[in-house]
Amino acid sequence: MKRSLYAILGLLIIISMACSKSNDDPPSPVSKLITNIKLKVSFTDPVSNQKNDLELTRETPMAYKVALKSATLIGSGTTANHQIFNQANLASSQVFDFTDNNILQSLFSGNSIPEGSYSKVKLEVYYLQMKIRIATTNRGEEHRNIRVYLSDDIENESGTHHAGDMVQFSDAGLEHGWLLGENQFPDMDPVSPRSAAYQHGGSGGWYDFNGKSGQHYGPFGDEDFMNNAPFPIYNVQPTFSFSTSNGGSIIIDLNIGGCWQFQDKSGDTMFGAADLDPNDPTKWEMVLPNVEITLE
């Protein structure tokens, strides 16, 4: 049976915490034989302009991971939706690892596309993870994996993470603890349990991040996310550019250039404890990816 996607009109990705790109006019309908859907990350293409009024230092991660709960083709007309995968919990999520612009990861995992008419691709994201530089006082520059959770496994999976939590992981996937809470001086060492990171003064009071208590949200710096994140998956509908070419694969491109942005109060071009000031709260955020769709 032929595997095809027809009427790819305004191809939609619904991804957690994705930044949007404007597009004045929707693309024209396209008929194309589609045999695959691939995910990539562009490290050189910049994300949207920063939201803060301050001029923030921008850094592009050295590596980037995307953990997906599900991927589904949304049918149009009489065509039924086609689920590519749907993982029951965060521990079993499909994780895609990227270190440069040339890596493409297939979402199919051996599945085939039934013949039919589809208008959307829906992705649900558990977390995004970046490797960035951290300035320490005693050990110099360190490269660390910082994971931003977009799901709330405390309520849904008897886990320990709230939406917005920033947690450090080793390259082997070992969780070290929460970052950017109390006791980060002088080396930005992560702490556990969660309450040790997001409470202050040992009094049981919770830090306030963009108007949201650390009791329910981590310190992720995107105010729109903090104010609107539902549970368990935070979905945003972006717009994007769409172009056609000869070939048969849809390419979902997450652009992350300069996505880590922070106030560099120390002037060393790296984020560290010297940039944190309890009397003048430091601004930081992992700006969410722009999304572009093409046909390979």
N, C-alpha and C positions, 0 to 999 in steps of 0.2 A: 504494500500500500504506500502510495506516495506520502511523504511527510511534508506538510507545507503549512505556512502561515499566510493567510490572506488579509487584506485590508489592515495593514499595520499603520493605524492612524493615531497619531499622538501616543506612541508606544509608552506605556506607563510603568514606572517602577515605584512601588511603595516600599520605602526602606526606612528603618529607624534613624531618626535624627539626620536626615539628608538635607543639605542645602539646596536651594532651587536656583535655576538659571532662567532668565526671562526669554521668551520667544514670542514675537509680536503676532505672527501668523502660524496656524497649525500646519503641519506638512500635509501634502496630498496623499491620498490612499496609494499603497504600493502592493503589488502582487509579487511574491517572491518565494521560491522554494527554500525553506529553512530547515537545516539539518542539525543545528546545535545552538546553544546559548552559552556564551562565555563571559566570564567576569575578569576584569583587569583593574589595576590601579596605576594612575599616572602620577609620578612623583614630580614631574617638571611642569605640569599644568597647574596654575594657581587656583586656589579656591576663591569664592566671592570675597568682596571687600569686608574687612573686619567690621563688627557691629559697634564696638566701643568707640567713644569719642577720642580716647587716648591713642597716641601713636604707639603701637605695640611692636615688640621684636617678633619677627616671624622665623620659624624653623620648620624645615621639611623633615619628616621622620625618615630614619634610615631603613625601617621595615614597617610593614603594616599588615594587620590581620583583620579579616571580616568573618564573624561567626553567624551563620544563618540558621534560623529555625525552620524556614520553609521557602520553597520556590514553586510557583504555580503559574501556568499559562491560563489566562482568563478568556474563555470562549465568547464569541459574539454570535448573534443569530441563533441557529439551532445547535451550534457546537458546544459541547459540555466543557467545563473547566478541566484542565489536565494537570494534576499535581505531580511535580517532578520529585519532590521529597517533602516530608514533614516530620521533623524530629520532636519527640515528646518532651524533652527537657534540655536544659542548657548543657548538661554533661555530654549529651549525644549530638550536639549541634554540628553542622557541617562547617569546618573551619578552613578558610582559604588564606594562604600565606603569600605575601608579595614583598619582593626586595628591589624590583626595578620595573621599568615601563614595558618590558618585553614579555613578562609572564602572563599567560592567559590560562584561566582555570575553567574547565567545563562544569556546568551545573547538572549535567544529565545523569552521571553515574550509571551509564548503561541503559537508561530508559530511551524509548523511542517516542517520537511525536506523532500522535494520530492525525490523519488527514482532517482538515477542518479550517474554520475561520477563527482567528484569535486577534484580540485588540490590545491585550495588556500582558505584562509580566509582573507578577507580584512577588516581592521578596520581603521576608520578615527577618529582622536582624536582632541577635542576642547581644552582641557586643562588638566594639571596634577597639583595636589595639595598635599602639604606635611605639616605636623605639626612638627615644630622644636622648639628648645629652642632659645630664644633671651635674651641677657644680657642688662638690663637697669640700669641706674645709680640710679634712685629714687625708683624703684619698685622691684628690684632684678630680678630673673629669671622668664621669662614669656614663656608660650607655645603658639605659634601663627601658624595660618594656612596661608601658603604662596602659592598662586596660580600662576603658570606660564602659560600664554596664548600661545597656539600654533596656534591660528587662529587670523585673523585680522577683528574684527567686526566693526572697524571704516569704512572701505571701503565697507563692505558687508552687514552690518546690522544696520547702523546708530548708532553704539555703541561707546564705549570710549576706547577700548583696541587694542593695536598693538601686533603683534606676538612678543613674548619675554618679554612682560610686566610681572613684578612681583608685585602682588597685595595682600594685606592682607584681610582676611575674618574672621568673627566671626564663632563660632561653629554653630550658627543658619543660617549662610549663608549671613550675612549682610556685604557688602563691606565697609572697613574702609579707603581704599586709597592705594596709591602706596608706595612701600618700596624702600629704598636704593638710593633715590635721595637727593636733598638738604634739609636742616633743619631736619636732622635725629638725631642731638645731643640734649640732652644726652640719650634719651630713645628709639631711633629707632621708634618713632611714625610715622605712615604713613601719607602722605599728599595728598590733592586733591586741584585742579584738576590735571590732568596728567602733564600739563606744569609746575606746581609748583614742581613736583618731578624731572623732567628730564631737566629743565633749570638751569643755574647757575648764581649767582651774580646779579640777577634781571635785567640783561641786555638783556634778550631775547636770549642769546646764549645757545645752547643745549650741554649737556654732550656728550662725545664720549665714546662708549662702544665697545671695540674690533674693532675699525675702523668704527663703524656704529653709526650714529647720534641718540640720544635719541628722536629726532623728529619722527623717523620712527620705532625704535626698543627700547625695554626696556633693562634693564641692565643684562638680563640673561647671565650667564658667559660661555656658550658653543660657542666657536668661529666658529665651523663648522656650527652650526645652524644660527648664526648671519650672516654669509656670504652667506648662500644658501636658507634661508627660502622664499618660494613663498607664494602666497595668494590664497585661504583663509586657506588651510590646508597644513601643511608641512609633506610630506611623505618620509620615509626612509625605504629601504628594508633591513632588517637584515637577517643574517643566524643564525642557531640555532641547538641544538641537538634535535633528534626525536627518541622516543622509543615506543615500543608497549607493551601492557599487556592485560590481559583479561578484557573486559568491553566495554562500549559503549559511552564514553564521551571524546571529545577533551578538554584538559586542556591547556589554554594559561596562562603561568606563567611569570609575570613581576618581575624580581629580582632587589631589590632596596637597599640592605644592604650597608650602608655607602655612599649613593648617594649625601647627602649634604656635600660639601667640600669647605673649606675656609681657608684663612690665619688667624691664631689665634694670632694676634699681641699683644693682651693683656695678653695672657697666661691663660685665665680662662676657656678654652675648649668650650666657647659659642660664637656665632656671635653677635656683638653689635657695638655701635658707637665707642667704644674704638679701634676697629679693622680698622676703616676707616681713611685713611691718604691721603688728597688731593695731597700731594707732592710725595707720593709713592703709586700709585693705588693698592688697595687690590684686590687679586684674589679670586673669589668665583664661584661656579657653582652647579646646581642641575644636577648631572650626570644622563644621561638617562638610562632607564631600560635595562638590558639584557632580552632577551625573550627566553623562553624554551617551547617546545611543547611536551606533552605526551598524551597517551591514558589511561583513567582511567579504 
